[in-house]
Amino acid sequence: MSVNVAENLKIINQKIREAEKRAGRAEGSVKLMAVSKFHPAEDVLSAIGAGQFLFGENRVQEASEKFPPIIEANPDVELHMIGVLQSNKVKNAVKVAACIESVDRLSLLDEIEKQCSKIEKNIKVLFEFHTGEESKSGFESEEEVIEALTAIQNGKYPHVIPAGFMTMAPFTDDKERVRKSFVMLRELSERMKAKFPQFNLNELSMGMSGDFEIAIEEGSTLVRVGTAIFGERDYSK
C-alpha cells in the first residue's frame, strides 16, 4: 500500500496548528519530528521534498546507515536519536545526530562526553524522565536530573548542551493518565529552569501519533510522529 508522505505531513501540520490555536499558543511554537525508524531512505527524501527537515531514529545502526548520505545532500536536515541508547552505540550516535533525546543516566553522559571530545563536537541532549508505568527508560527521580545538570554546570561535560526534557506517555486509552504524564514533565521542566537559569532548557519533547494534541495542550514544543506520516512499519526488515 503506497503512502502519500507529503499529504500526511500536510494533515499532521494542520492538526498541530489547530492544537496550538486551541491551547492559546503562538503559531509555530511546536515543532514536528518525523520518526523514520524502519522506513527506507526514499520515504525520508519524500518528507524532505515536502519541507520536513527534523527526523528521529530509534536505532543507531539504522540511523548510521541511512542518514549520512541524506544529511550530506541536505545540510538542513537535523537528526535526533530518540531510542534507548546503549553505551557501546554512543560513538556512532554522536557522529550522525544533532541531539540525543534519550539521556536517562549519568553513565551515558560520561560516554557522550568521551566520544564527542574525540571528534570535537558539541551535542544537544534532552533528559528522558520516567512519567509512565510501562516505559522503563528515563531518570526515575528529580534528584538524578539535578545531579546531571549540576555536573554539566560544573564543567564535567563541556561538549554536552542540555536543551530540555523528553518523556513517553503510558500506552493507554485513558487520556487523563496520558495528560498526567505530560503535566509531570512540564512541571519538572519548570522547576529545573528556575534552578538552572543559565541553561536553555526550553525543549519539551512529548507527544506521539496518538496523543500529540494532548501534549501540545500541556506545553510540548516537539512532537514525535511516525506512523501517521509514514504508515505502518515493516518490522520484518
C-alpha positions in Angstrom: 0.0 0.0 0.0 1.5 3.3 -1.1 1.6 6.1 1.5 1.5 9.8 0.5 4.1 11.2 2.8 3.6 14.8 1.6 -0.2 14.6 2.1 0.2 13.1 5.6 2.7 15.8 6.6 0.2 18.4 5.5 -2.5 16.8 7.6 -0.3 16.5 10.7 1.0 20.0 10.4 -2.6 21.3 10.1 -3.6 19.4 13.3 -0.6 20.8 15.1 -1.5 24.4 14.1 -5.1 23.7 15.3 -4.0 22.3 18.6 -1.7 25.3 19.1 -4.6 27.6 18.5 -6.9 25.7 20.9 -4.3 25.9 23.6 -3.8 29.6 23.0 -0.2 29.1 21.9 1.7 31.0 19.3 1.6 29.5 15.8 4.8 27.6 15.1 5.6 27.1 18.8 5.5 23.3 18.3 8.0 21.5 16.0 7.2 18.3 14.2 9.7 15.5 14.3 9.2 12.8 11.6 10.1 9.4 13.2 11.5 7.4 10.3 12.6 4.1 12.1 12.1 1.0 9.9 11.2 3.3 6.9 13.5 3.5 3.9 15.6 6.5 2.8 13.2 7.1 -0.1 10.4 7.9 2.5 12.8 10.3 4.3 13.6 12.0 0.9 9.8 12.3 0.2 9.4 14.1 3.5 12.3 16.4 2.8 10.7 17.2 -0.5 7.6 18.2 1.3 9.6 20.6 3.6 10.2 18.3 6.6 13.8 18.6 8.0 13.7 17.3 11.5 13.8 13.5 11.9 14.0 11.0 14.8 15.5 7.5 14.8 15.5 4.8 17.5 18.3 2.6 16.4 21.8 3.8 16.0 22.8 1.2 13.4 19.9 2.0 11.1 20.5 5.8 11.5 24.2 5.4 10.8 23.5 3.6 7.5 20.5 5.7 6.4 21.3 9.3 7.3 24.9 10.3 6.5 24.2 10.5 2.7 20.9 12.2 3.3 22.5 14.8 5.5 25.4 15.3 3.1 22.9 16.1 0.3 20.5 18.1 2.6 22.6 20.0 5.2 19.4 21.5 6.7 18.3 18.0 7.9 18.6 17.5 11.7 18.5 14.0 13.2 17.7 13.2 16.8 18.3 9.9 18.5 15.2 9.0 20.5 15.6 5.4 21.5 17.2 3.7 24.5 20.9 4.2 23.9 23.4 1.6 25.0 26.9 3.0 25.9 28.6 0.9 23.1 26.4 2.7 20.5 27.2 6.2 21.6 30.3 6.5 19.3 28.2 6.1 16.2 25.2 8.0 17.6 27.2 11.3 18.2 28.6 11.2 14.7 25.2 11.3 13.0 22.9 13.0 15.5 22.5 16.7 16.4 20.7 15.8 19.6 20.3 12.7 21.9 16.8 12.9 23.4 17.0 9.7 25.5 19.7 10.5 28.1 18.5 8.5 31.1 21.5 8.0 33.3 24.8 9.7 34.3 27.0 7.0 32.9 25.5 7.8 29.4 26.7 11.4 29.8 30.2 10.1 30.6 30.2 8.2 27.3 28.7 11.0 25.2 31.3 13.4 26.5 34.1 10.9 25.8 33.0 10.3 22.2 32.2 14.0 21.4 35.6 15.1 22.7 37.3 12.7 20.3 35.6 14.4 17.3 35.4 17.9 18.8 31.7 18.0 18.5 29.2 19.7 20.8 25.8 17.9 21.1 22.4 18.8 22.5 20.8 16.4 24.9 17.4 16.0 26.4 16.9 14.3 29.7 14.4 11.5 29.4 12.2 11.4 32.5 10.1 8.4 33.5 6.4 9.5 33.8 4.5 6.4 32.7 4.2 3.0 34.2 5.0 0.9 31.1 8.2 2.6 29.8 11.2 1.6 31.9 13.6 4.1 30.5 14.2 7.6 31.9 15.5 9.1 35.0 13.4 7.9 38.0 13.9 10.9 40.3 14.3 14.6 40.2 17.5 14.3 42.3 19.2 12.4 39.4 18.3 15.1 37.0 19.6 17.8 39.3 22.8 15.7 39.7 23.3 15.6 35.9 22.6 19.3 35.4 24.9 20.2 38.3 27.7 18.1 36.7 27.3 20.0 33.4 27.2 23.3 35.3 30.4 22.4 37.0 32.1 21.8 33.7 32.3 18.0 33.8 30.8 17.6 30.3 32.0 20.5 28.2 30.7 19.0 24.9 27.2 18.4 26.2 24.5 21.1 25.8 21.4 20.5 27.9 18.3 21.6 25.9 15.3 20.2 27.8 13.3 17.1 28.6 11.6 14.2 27.0 9.1 11.6 28.1 7.0 8.7 26.8 3.4 8.7 28.0 1.9 5.4 29.1 0.3 3.4 26.3 -3.3 3.6 27.3 -6.6 4.9 26.0 -7.0 6.7 29.4 -6.5 10.3 28.3 -6.2 11.6 31.9 -3.3 9.2 32.6 -1.6 10.4 29.4 -2.2 14.1 30.3 -0.9 13.5 33.9 2.4 12.2 32.3 2.8 15.3 30.3 1.9 17.6 33.2 4.6 15.9 35.3 7.3 16.5 32.7 6.2 20.2 32.2 6.3 20.8 36.0 9.7 19.1 36.3 10.9 21.3 33.4 9.7 24.5 35.1 11.5 23.6 38.4 14.7 22.9 36.5 14.6 26.1 34.5 14.2 28.0 37.8 17.1 26.1 39.4 19.4 26.3 36.4 18.7 29.6 34.7 22.0 29.6 32.8 20.8 26.7 30.6 18.3 27.0 27.8 16.0 24.1 28.9 13.0 25.1 26.8 12.6 21.9 24.7 9.8 19.6 25.9 9.7 16.6 23.6 6.4 14.8 24.3 3.5 13.5 22.3 3.4 10.9 19.5 0.9 9.9 16.7 -1.9 9.0 19.2 -1.6 11.7 21.8 0.3 14.8 20.4 -2.7 17.1 20.7 -2.9 16.5 24.4 0.8 17.0 24.6 0.5 20.4 22.9 -2.2 21.5 25.3 0.3 20.7 28.1 3.2 22.6 26.7 5.0 20.3 24.3 7.5 22.1 22.0 8.3 19.0 19.9 6.0 16.1 18.9 7.4 12.8 17.6 5.2 11.4 14.8 6.0 8.3 12.8 3.1 6.1 11.8 0.7 9.0 10.9 3.3 10.3 8.4 5.0 7.2 7.0 2.3 4.5 7.6 2.7 1.2 9.4 6.3 0.0 9.9 7.6 -3.2 8.4 9.3 -4.9 11.4 10.4 -7.9 9.3 13.3 -6.0 7.8 
